[in-house]
Amino acid sequence: MTSPTPAAARLLKHGAVGQRWVVRFALSEDDDAAHLGHSLSDALGLLTALSEDAVEIETRSGLVRVELSAVRLAKPVPPPRKPRRLAES
């Protein structure tokens, strides 16, 4: 498994609530995806809460809570692109 990345957790600690982030984190052994052979997962969405030991991200599929000790990579990302209108024929 990938080792912790303190720099990513430090960067995330300086994030602003309401900002969009992508966070890659290690799955715990209790996680369903871990039983399928996966060791990491990603959360992409708005940072909704930040504490000394965890972060919460509102993703399209719901709220994800990630312990900072599980964070492997993190970075702010720009807002999603607006959907394009299809040209009428």
C-alpha positions, 0 to 999 in steps of 0.5 A: 500500500502507498505510504502516507503523504504528509504534504498532501494532508498539510495542503488540504488543511489549508483548503477553504470550505466551499472550494472544490478538491480531489482527494485520493485516499487509502481504503480501510480493510472494512471498506467494500471496495477493499474486498474487491482488491482496491486499496485507494479511492478518490473523492471529487467535490466541495470541501464541506468540513475540515478538522484536525483529523478529517475532511468531508467532501460533498461528491455527486454520490454523497458526503465522503469523510476521509481521515487525514492520515489516509490522504495520499494525494490532494489538490484543489480543482476548478469548477466543473465545465458548464454543459454544452448545448447541442446544436439544433439541426 
